[in-house]
């Protein structure tokens, strides 16, 4: 099976060539200028800002938080065509994602129903991987991936910027 390295999501590491902890300039040097940049203050007048770069006609969002010195901390993919742990996830069902996580030794993700009338919208929260898997009508529609934390729940685990994690995943 040939895996497109640009589409590989590695828990706690990043997506394709992007690594959690990259500066905005490092991201810009890889992807170029975003189609849109937005800034949001989480709680008004607290100074806790988030900057979001949007690419791929809004299907990719990269999040940089002020509290992390505006380093890459979150990656959101809409209608994701990606690989996680050597498995292609395009339009995967909740059960397929659960089975994949279980086969790889991760704890069962928490489930939450966010449905509205006429539309199912469900979340699988995999705390072990730092990934939220969102499903519309039992098809994967969005992935929100974030860095991981040490056991204390406060200390961020930043991946080593030069290690070839994709090679480890594909060959390992």
C-alpha positions, 0 to 999 in steps of 0.5 A: 500500500502506497501512503501519501506522506502529505496526508499522514496524521501522526498523533502528538506530532503533526500532519504531513510536513507540519509539526506541532511547535512550528512557528508561523514562519516555519508553516509559511515557508512550507505552505505559503501564505494562507487563504485567510487569517483570523484571530479570536480572543477566547475570553474577551479582555483576557489577552488569550488569543488564537490565530488561525491560518486557513488553507485548501479552500477552508478545508485545513485550519492551523491554530496558533495560541498566544499562550504557546508563543503562537506555535502550531498547536492544533490542526483541523481538517474538514472532509479529511482524506488522510491516513492515521496509523497506516489506515486511510480514514476518508469517510470512515465510520465511527466503528472503523475509527474505534476499531483502528484505535483499539488495534493500535492499543489506544483507549476507547474514545469517549462518545458525545452526541451533538446532533440537531433535528434531522442531522446526526453530528457525533464526536469521538474524543480520543484523549490518548491521541489528542484527536477529536473525530467528528461524524455527520451521519456516521461518516468522518467529516472533521478531524481536530488534532492537537499536541499531547501532554505529559502525565501532569496534564499541563506540560506540552510534549513538543515533537522533535522538529527534525525527526522523520516520524512519517518514515517511522509510521510507514515502515514501523 
